[in-house]
């Protein structure tokens, strides 16, 4: 533990690499990948007539403060009758990462970037995902553009997809843009330098909020998950903070959901099989009904997204402190998302959580392999060429991507626990306030408020109920295993 206390980032990075390896993910790039990347001379170019030149338009990116793998840009244009045209440009990663190449085979193995606070394990080598295929500021890049026309009320009127050259005129960050939208801060300098970008962002935010209202009216579920992130100062963890939802995140989320839906319908209209992202109608709906009944609300006996969303919205208003824990319970009962192949004319499974029938992942090909698959399918459909994947290949990839994504999420969850264990190690013996988040055969679990962390309650733990406030004492931590153990606090009635 002495080494962990002296160089916490390195310790956690080592644990993360081992967690990757133990779950069938490859933490390092093989020599063949490094050779392929070293031979690249620059970003991809294509001057054919099929590629439109949109570099002069005021594109911008909005992402995390520390994001360097920029996958998408956005902009908007006014339409008659107060409508709005939204354009979303997605990096053409396929232009440099060809199917079957060493880089592609490694990306196909892991299928996703894995994000931990101490170290990021990118799906693509950094020279690609943070440079040559990233939509970096003031650089011309090839992209796939989805153009969507919306009415004044936020209803999608039509869409088209085409290839283009684009240029990012302002790299922006979620928190700063959200603070500006909410009137709490000035517009960031990078946005101020681009004429008209402030109105662009206002309009995009307005469209996104309308889309959000329409989705929720259809039964889209609004969760608030518990995903704290460690903040480092040098090599040591200074604090752990819960990542807040905000207006800028909602802006990008809504525009990406709309883009993914248009992509799915575009391929379906052209008779192409595609890799869809689905969350099936919950098989454990009756268990969800029982959970909700404990809050005094009766849900229909058949899965009903609108009724469940109405309940979740009420609970978020009335009890925001416990809402993340309720969200986690419902998410687990709904079941995780998965990738499936939908063939022309086949039944649509849809995404129960988003309340949409046509949905796929298409907007992050630097970070997710299914999005790179979709990019290749789109390019083939646009050119009239042979599909790059057979139905059998797509079936195999759907199962593989689902399994690897699950493995990656387990690595990220384990590392969040290890980070909290490392930060809390020096506070063994201290008291904390929290909530009971789980109770069952495997034990009782508690989420403490500051720092935001979860651990197991040991000792005499009978009688604890989920959602119950509790005061606990920290008794042990294990950084390697990500364990945090508490015992119920026994207040001293006769202090010295």
PLY file of the C-alpha trace (Angstrom):
ply
format ascii 1.0
element vertex 496
property float x
property float y
property float z
element edge 495
property int vertex1
property int vertex2
end_header
0.00 0.00 0.00
3.00 2.31 0.55
3.64 2.26 -3.20
-0.03 3.02 -3.85
0.08 6.02 -1.55
3.22 7.42 -3.23
2.17 6.95 -6.87
-1.54 6.33 -6.98
-2.00 6.90 -10.71
0.59 4.26 -11.64
-0.86 1.78 -9.16
-4.35 2.21 -10.55
-3.10 2.05 -14.15
-1.43 -1.29 -13.38
-4.60 -2.65 -11.78
-6.63 -1.43 -14.77
-4.34 -3.16 -17.28
-4.65 -6.42 -15.36
-8.44 -6.02 -15.17
-8.50 -5.57 -18.95
-6.40 -8.67 -19.56
-8.38 -10.82 -17.10
-11.64 -10.03 -18.92
-10.44 -10.84 -22.41
-9.53 -7.30 -23.47
-6.11 -6.42 -24.88
-4.57 -3.44 -23.01
-1.63 -2.92 -25.40
-1.35 -2.54 -29.18
0.58 -5.33 -30.94
3.64 -4.61 -33.10
1.72 -4.97 -36.37
-0.65 -2.18 -35.31
2.23 0.10 -34.39
3.86 -0.56 -37.77
0.68 0.28 -39.67
0.20 3.55 -37.80
3.86 4.55 -38.19
3.51 4.21 -41.97
0.62 6.70 -42.17
1.65 10.04 -43.63
-1.37 12.13 -42.71
-5.16 12.31 -42.52
-7.24 10.76 -45.30
-8.20 12.86 -48.32
-10.82 12.35 -51.02
-11.48 14.95 -53.72
-14.17 12.98 -55.54
-17.49 14.61 -56.42
-19.24 12.36 -53.89
-17.59 14.33 -51.07
-19.10 17.77 -50.46
-16.91 20.61 -49.24
-18.53 21.95 -46.04
-15.35 23.22 -44.39
-16.53 26.85 -44.38
-19.60 26.13 -42.24
-19.38 26.97 -38.48
-18.97 23.41 -37.16
-18.11 22.93 -33.50
-17.53 20.01 -31.12
-18.81 19.68 -27.55
-17.26 16.98 -25.40
-15.55 16.42 -22.03
-12.86 18.87 -20.97
-10.14 16.27 -21.47
-11.53 14.55 -24.59
-9.08 14.31 -27.46
-10.88 11.69 -29.59
-13.46 13.95 -31.22
-16.05 11.92 -33.12
-18.75 14.41 -34.09
-19.44 18.03 -34.96
-22.76 19.86 -35.12
-24.29 22.94 -36.71
-27.74 24.25 -37.66
-29.45 26.36 -40.33
-32.86 28.09 -40.33
-35.68 26.71 -42.45
-38.97 28.32 -43.56
-41.86 28.45 -41.06
-39.44 28.53 -38.10
-38.06 25.07 -38.80
-34.43 24.14 -38.19
-31.95 22.04 -40.15
-29.47 20.18 -37.93
-26.29 18.72 -39.41
-24.18 16.16 -37.53
-20.77 15.22 -38.94
-19.21 11.92 -37.80
-15.52 11.20 -38.33
-14.81 8.94 -41.34
-12.52 6.58 -39.44
-12.89 3.93 -42.16
-10.94 6.16 -44.57
-7.75 5.22 -42.70
-8.78 2.08 -40.80
-9.61 -0.44 -43.51
-11.44 -3.67 -42.77
-9.05 -6.52 -42.04
-6.01 -4.32 -41.40
-3.97 -4.84 -38.18
-5.53 -1.73 -36.61
-9.01 -2.94 -37.53
-8.40 -6.44 -36.16
-7.27 -5.04 -32.81
-10.27 -2.70 -32.68
-12.50 -5.67 -33.54
-11.01 -7.61 -30.61
-11.67 -4.97 -27.94
-14.66 -3.30 -29.72
-14.55 -0.22 -27.48
-12.33 2.29 -25.71
-12.15 1.72 -21.97
-12.06 4.79 -19.75
-10.54 4.75 -16.27
-9.35 7.79 -14.36
-5.72 6.65 -14.20
-5.41 5.42 -17.79
-7.47 5.35 -20.97
-7.28 2.26 -23.17
-8.28 3.60 -26.61
-9.79 1.30 -29.20
-7.55 2.89 -31.82
-3.91 4.02 -31.38
-3.67 7.59 -30.13
-2.12 8.91 -33.34
-5.35 7.90 -35.05
-8.12 8.58 -32.56
-6.69 11.84 -31.19
-5.15 13.13 -34.43
-5.55 11.65 -37.90
-9.17 10.46 -37.53
-10.23 12.95 -34.85
-12.26 16.02 -35.84
-9.67 18.33 -34.34
-9.92 22.15 -34.44
-8.73 23.93 -37.57
-8.13 20.70 -39.49
-9.95 19.47 -42.59
-11.33 15.97 -42.10
-13.52 13.52 -44.01
-16.87 12.83 -42.37
-20.28 11.23 -42.79
-22.95 13.92 -42.45
-26.53 13.34 -41.35
-28.81 16.24 -42.30
-32.10 16.46 -40.38
-34.96 18.91 -40.92
-37.17 19.63 -37.92
-40.42 21.55 -37.61
-40.86 24.38 -35.14
-42.17 21.81 -32.65
-39.18 19.50 -33.00
-40.84 16.93 -35.27
-38.48 15.31 -37.78
-39.65 16.19 -41.30
-36.95 14.45 -43.31
-33.29 13.48 -43.37
-30.44 12.65 -45.72
-26.93 11.25 -45.36
-23.87 12.06 -47.44
-20.07 12.27 -47.30
-18.30 15.59 -46.79
-15.15 17.43 -45.81
-15.61 19.37 -42.59
-13.58 21.63 -40.32
-14.00 22.07 -36.57
-14.01 25.83 -35.87
-14.38 25.57 -32.06
-13.58 22.76 -29.62
-15.96 23.26 -26.67
-16.59 21.47 -23.38
-19.84 20.35 -21.75
-19.54 22.13 -18.42
-18.51 25.51 -19.83
-21.22 25.50 -22.51
-23.85 24.35 -20.04
-22.90 27.15 -17.63
-23.30 29.64 -20.48
-26.67 28.21 -21.55
-27.88 28.46 -17.95
-26.69 32.08 -17.70
-24.02 31.27 -15.11
-20.93 32.11 -17.18
-19.74 33.88 -20.32
-19.55 32.13 -23.68
-16.13 30.40 -23.91
-13.51 32.31 -25.88
-13.25 29.56 -28.53
-16.93 30.07 -29.36
-16.74 33.86 -29.23
-14.15 33.82 -32.01
-16.62 32.19 -34.46
-19.21 34.64 -35.86
-22.78 33.53 -35.16
-21.80 30.51 -33.08
-23.58 31.77 -29.98
-26.92 31.73 -31.83
-26.01 28.36 -33.33
-25.62 26.90 -29.85
-28.83 28.52 -28.58
-30.79 27.06 -31.47
-29.26 23.60 -31.11
-30.11 23.65 -27.40
-33.71 24.64 -28.16
-34.10 21.81 -30.68
-32.53 19.32 -28.28
-34.92 20.26 -25.48
-37.90 19.85 -27.82
-36.63 16.42 -28.86
-36.21 15.51 -25.21
-39.81 16.48 -24.42
-41.13 14.48 -27.39
-39.14 11.38 -26.44
-40.29 11.50 -22.83
-43.88 11.84 -24.02
-43.35 8.55 -25.88
-42.03 6.85 -22.74
-38.28 7.46 -22.93
-36.82 6.70 -19.50
-34.73 9.34 -17.76
-32.21 7.76 -15.38
-29.49 9.20 -13.18
-26.79 6.59 -12.74
-24.06 6.55 -10.09
-20.75 7.02 -11.96
-18.24 8.93 -9.81
-14.89 9.83 -11.32
-11.54 10.35 -9.59
-9.81 13.70 -10.03
-6.00 13.69 -9.87
-3.55 16.33 -8.79
-0.24 15.07 -10.07
-0.04 11.36 -9.27
-2.47 11.42 -6.35
-6.27 11.32 -6.19
-7.49 14.66 -4.84
-11.21 13.93 -4.85
-13.96 11.84 -6.41
-16.89 13.62 -8.03
-20.16 12.46 -9.47
-20.49 13.51 -13.11
-23.54 15.78 -13.36
-26.06 15.76 -16.18
-26.39 19.20 -17.74
-27.88 21.06 -20.70
-24.84 20.68 -22.96
-24.72 16.92 -22.38
-28.44 16.78 -23.15
-27.85 18.80 -26.33
-25.34 16.30 -27.70
-27.28 13.28 -26.39
-30.49 14.30 -28.13
-28.83 15.16 -31.45
-26.92 11.86 -31.41
-30.07 9.86 -30.65
-31.79 11.57 -33.58
-28.79 10.87 -35.82
-28.69 7.20 -34.83
-32.38 6.84 -35.65
-31.92 8.43 -39.09
-28.96 6.15 -39.79
-30.97 3.05 -38.89
-33.89 4.08 -41.11
-31.55 5.01 -43.97
-30.04 1.51 -44.08
-33.43 -0.16 -43.64
-34.90 1.86 -46.54
-32.10 0.58 -48.77
-32.70 -3.03 -47.81
-29.43 -3.38 -45.89
-28.92 -5.57 -42.85
-27.49 -3.57 -39.95
-26.17 -3.86 -36.44
-28.89 -2.39 -34.23
-28.56 -1.34 -30.60
-31.55 -2.62 -28.63
-32.94 -2.83 -25.11
-35.70 -5.40 -25.20
-39.07 -4.99 -23.53
-38.31 -6.02 -19.93
-38.95 -9.70 -19.19
-38.83 -8.83 -15.48
-41.56 -6.21 -15.79
-43.53 -7.76 -12.94
-40.52 -7.28 -10.65
-40.40 -3.62 -11.76
-44.12 -3.38 -10.95
-43.41 -4.73 -7.45
-40.58 -2.24 -6.86
-42.71 0.70 -7.98
-45.64 -0.50 -5.85
-43.37 -0.05 -2.84
-43.49 3.67 -3.61
-47.30 3.67 -3.63
-47.66 3.63 -7.43
-49.40 0.97 -9.54
-47.98 0.27 -13.01
-49.85 -1.58 -15.79
-49.36 -5.34 -15.90
-47.79 -5.14 -19.38
-44.57 -3.17 -20.10
-45.47 0.51 -20.40
-42.65 3.01 -20.87
-44.87 6.07 -20.48
-46.18 4.93 -17.09
-42.70 4.04 -15.87
-41.29 7.39 -17.05
-44.08 9.28 -15.24
-43.15 7.46 -12.03
-39.43 8.13 -12.49
-40.04 11.82 -13.15
-42.11 12.07 -9.97
-39.45 10.36 -7.88
-36.72 12.56 -9.31
-38.66 15.64 -8.22
-39.67 14.33 -4.79
-36.53 12.46 -3.72
-33.46 13.45 -5.80
-31.07 12.10 -3.12
-32.23 8.51 -3.58
-32.98 8.74 -7.30
-29.60 7.35 -8.49
-30.19 4.21 -6.43
-33.73 3.78 -7.74
-32.36 4.28 -11.27
-29.83 1.50 -10.73
-32.51 -0.92 -9.52
-34.75 -0.25 -12.55
-31.82 -0.41 -15.00
-30.79 -3.82 -13.65
-34.35 -5.15 -13.90
-34.72 -3.83 -17.46
-31.64 -5.70 -18.60
-28.62 -4.36 -20.42
-28.44 -3.19 -24.00
-27.20 -5.52 -26.70
-26.33 -5.56 -30.38
-28.49 -7.56 -32.77
-28.70 -7.87 -36.53
-31.90 -6.60 -38.08
-32.50 -7.84 -41.60
-34.71 -6.26 -44.27
-38.35 -6.96 -43.52
-37.56 -8.49 -40.14
-39.26 -7.57 -36.86
-38.06 -4.40 -35.12
-36.98 -4.99 -31.53
-36.40 -1.35 -30.66
-34.87 0.37 -27.64
-37.28 0.27 -24.69
-35.29 2.78 -22.63
-35.21 5.40 -25.40
-38.74 4.64 -26.64
-37.59 4.28 -30.25
-37.94 1.41 -32.72
-35.10 2.29 -35.10
-31.81 2.78 -33.28
-28.16 1.92 -33.77
-24.74 3.20 -32.76
-23.20 5.36 -35.49
-21.77 8.54 -33.97
-18.53 7.42 -32.23
-16.37 5.35 -34.63
-13.14 6.42 -32.89
-14.38 4.83 -29.67
-16.83 2.02 -30.57
-16.42 -0.72 -33.15
-20.17 -1.07 -33.91
-20.08 2.57 -35.09
-17.18 1.76 -37.43
-19.18 -1.19 -38.80
-22.14 1.14 -39.38
-19.89 3.68 -41.12
-18.77 0.99 -43.58
-22.37 -0.10 -44.18
-23.36 3.52 -44.89
-20.54 4.05 -47.36
-21.47 0.86 -49.22
-25.13 1.88 -49.34
-24.27 5.36 -50.65
-21.98 4.04 -53.38
-24.20 1.12 -54.35
-21.33 -1.26 -53.62
-21.34 -4.73 -52.11
-22.05 -4.77 -48.35
-18.78 -5.09 -46.43
-20.21 -7.73 -44.08
-22.24 -10.89 -44.67
-25.23 -11.65 -42.47
-23.20 -14.39 -40.75
-20.37 -11.93 -40.03
-22.80 -9.42 -38.59
-24.38 -12.07 -36.36
-20.95 -13.01 -35.00
-19.98 -9.36 -34.51
-23.25 -8.56 -32.70
-22.61 -11.26 -30.10
-18.92 -10.36 -29.78
-19.51 -6.61 -29.41
-22.16 -7.22 -26.75
-19.82 -9.47 -24.76
-16.83 -7.13 -25.02
-18.86 -4.07 -24.10
-20.04 -5.90 -20.98
-16.42 -6.77 -20.14
-15.34 -3.15 -20.62
-18.11 -1.91 -18.33
-16.99 -4.37 -15.65
-13.43 -3.04 -15.90
-14.67 0.54 -15.52
-16.88 -0.38 -12.54
-14.03 -2.25 -10.86
-11.72 0.71 -11.30
-14.24 3.15 -9.84
-14.29 0.92 -6.75
-10.49 0.71 -6.62
-10.20 4.49 -6.92
-12.60 4.97 -4.01
-10.78 2.35 -1.94
-7.49 4.13 -2.52
-8.86 7.55 -1.58
-10.60 6.18 1.52
-7.70 4.08 2.80
-6.36 6.94 4.92
-9.81 7.42 6.49
-10.29 3.98 8.03
-12.07 4.38 11.35
-14.00 7.50 10.32
-17.79 7.86 10.25
-19.83 8.53 7.09
-23.46 9.24 6.28
-25.06 7.29 3.47
-27.96 5.26 2.12
-28.59 1.53 1.86
-28.51 0.74 -1.88
-28.87 -3.04 -1.86
-29.93 -5.85 0.44
-29.99 -9.53 -0.41
-28.31 -12.90 -0.10
-24.92 -11.43 -0.99
-25.08 -8.80 1.71
-26.07 -5.20 2.36
-24.59 -2.35 0.30
-24.21 1.30 1.25
-23.52 4.45 -0.77
-21.82 7.20 1.20
-22.25 10.81 0.15
-18.79 12.34 0.56
-16.81 11.12 -1.18
-19.39 9.39 -3.41
-18.53 5.69 -3.04
-20.19 2.33 -2.47
-19.19 -0.43 -0.10
-20.40 -3.48 1.74
-21.92 -3.37 5.21
-20.48 -6.10 7.46
-21.25 -7.27 10.95
-24.85 -7.35 12.28
-26.77 -6.12 9.25
-30.27 -7.55 9.64
-33.20 -5.20 9.28
-31.69 -2.75 6.81
-33.91 -1.71 3.89
-33.02 -0.20 0.52
-33.22 3.61 0.67
-32.74 3.73 4.44
-30.40 6.47 5.74
-27.51 4.98 7.64
-24.39 6.09 9.52
-21.42 3.78 9.07
-17.80 3.40 10.10
-15.14 2.51 7.52
-13.22 -0.58 8.68
-11.16 -1.78 5.68
-10.31 -1.26 2.01
-8.68 -3.33 -0.72
-7.41 -1.30 -3.67
-6.50 -4.35 -5.77
-9.95 -5.95 -5.39
-11.94 -2.72 -5.16
-13.45 -3.64 -1.78
-14.72 -1.11 0.77
-16.14 -2.47 4.05
-18.24 -0.60 6.58
-19.93 -1.51 9.85
-23.00 0.17 11.31
-21.90 3.04 13.51
-22.64 2.67 17.21
-22.81 6.12 18.68
-20.94 6.54 21.96
-23.51 7.68 24.50
-20.84 8.61 27.07
-18.09 10.48 25.24
-14.95 11.09 27.20
0 1
1 2
2 3
3 4
4 5
5 6
6 7
7 8
8 9
9 10
10 11
11 12
12 13
13 14
14 15
15 16
16 17
17 18
18 19
19 20
20 21
21 22
22 23
23 24
24 25
25 26
26 27
27 28
28 29
29 30
30 31
31 32
32 33
33 34
34 35
35 36
36 37
37 38
38 39
39 40
40 41
41 42
42 43
43 44
44 45
45 46
46 47
47 48
48 49
49 50
50 51
51 52
52 53
53 54
54 55
55 56
56 57
57 58
58 59
59 60
60 61
61 62
62 63
63 64
64 65
65 66
66 67
67 68
68 69
69 70
70 71
71 72
72 73
73 74
74 75
75 76
76 77
77 78
78 79
79 80
80 81
81 82
82 83
83 84
84 85
85 86
86 87
87 88
88 89
89 90
90 91
91 92
92 93
93 94
94 95
95 96
96 97
97 98
98 99
99 100
100 101
101 102
102 103
103 104
104 105
105 106
106 107
107 108
108 109
109 110
110 111
111 112
112 113
113 114
114 115
115 116
116 117
117 118
118 119
119 120
120 121
121 122
122 123
123 124
124 125
125 126
126 127
127 128
128 129
129 130
130 131
131 132
132 133
133 134
134 135
135 136
136 137
137 138
138 139
139 140
140 141
141 142
142 143
143 144
144 145
145 146
146 147
147 148
148 149
149 150
150 151
151 152
152 153
153 154
154 155
155 156
156 157
157 158
158 159
159 160
160 161
161 162
162 163
163 164
164 165
165 166
166 167
167 168
168 169
169 170
170 171
171 172
172 173
173 174
174 175
175 176
176 177
177 178
178 179
179 180
180 181
181 182
182 183
183 184
184 185
185 186
186 187
187 188
188 189
189 190
190 191
191 192
192 193
193 194
194 195
195 196
196 197
197 198
198 199
199 200
200 201
201 202
202 203
203 204
204 205
205 206
206 207
207 208
208 209
209 210
210 211
211 212
212 213
213 214
214 215
215 216
216 217
217 218
218 219
219 220
220 221
221 222
222 223
223 224
224 225
225 226
226 227
227 228
228 229
229 230
230 231
231 232
232 233
233 234
234 235
235 236
236 237
237 238
238 239
239 240
240 241
241 242
242 243
243 244
244 245
245 246
246 247
247 248
248 249
249 250
250 251
251 252
252 253
253 254
254 255
255 256
256 257
257 258
258 259
259 260
260 261
261 262
262 263
263 264
264 265
265 266
266 267
267 268
268 269
269 270
270 271
271 272
272 273
273 274
274 275
275 276
276 277
277 278
278 279
279 280
280 281
281 282
282 283
283 284
284 285
285 286
286 287
287 288
288 289
289 290
290 291
291 292
292 293
293 294
294 295
295 296
296 297
297 298
298 299
299 300
300 301
301 302
302 303
303 304
304 305
305 306
306 307
307 308
308 309
309 310
310 311
311 312
312 313
313 314
314 315
315 316
316 317
317 318
318 319
319 320
320 321
321 322
322 323
323 324
324 325
325 326
326 327
327 328
328 329
329 330
330 331
331 332
332 333
333 334
334 335
335 336
336 337
337 338
338 339
339 340
340 341
341 342
342 343
343 344
344 345
345 346
346 347
347 348
348 349
349 350
350 351
351 352
352 353
353 354
354 355
355 356
356 357
357 358
358 359
359 360
360 361
361 362
362 363
363 364
364 365
365 366
366 367
367 368
368 369
369 370
370 371
371 372
372 373
373 374
374 375
375 376
376 377
377 378
378 379
379 380
380 381
381 382
382 383
383 384
384 385
385 386
386 387
387 388
388 389
389 390
390 391
391 392
392 393
393 394
394 395
395 396
396 397
397 398
398 399
399 400
400 401
401 402
402 403
403 404
404 405
405 406
406 407
407 408
408 409
409 410
410 411
411 412
412 413
413 414
414 415
415 416
416 417
417 418
418 419
419 420
420 421
421 422
422 423
423 424
424 425
425 426
426 427
427 428
428 429
429 430
430 431
431 432
432 433
433 434
434 435
435 436
436 437
437 438
438 439
439 440
440 441
441 442
442 443
443 444
444 445
445 446
446 447
447 448
448 449
449 450
450 451
451 452
452 453
453 454
454 455
455 456
456 457
457 458
458 459
459 460
460 461
461 462
462 463
463 464
464 465
465 466
466 467
467 468
468 469
469 470
470 471
471 472
472 473
473 474
474 475
475 476
476 477
477 478
478 479
479 480
480 481
481 482
482 483
483 484
484 485
485 486
486 487
487 488
488 489
489 490
490 491
491 492
492 493
493 494
494 495
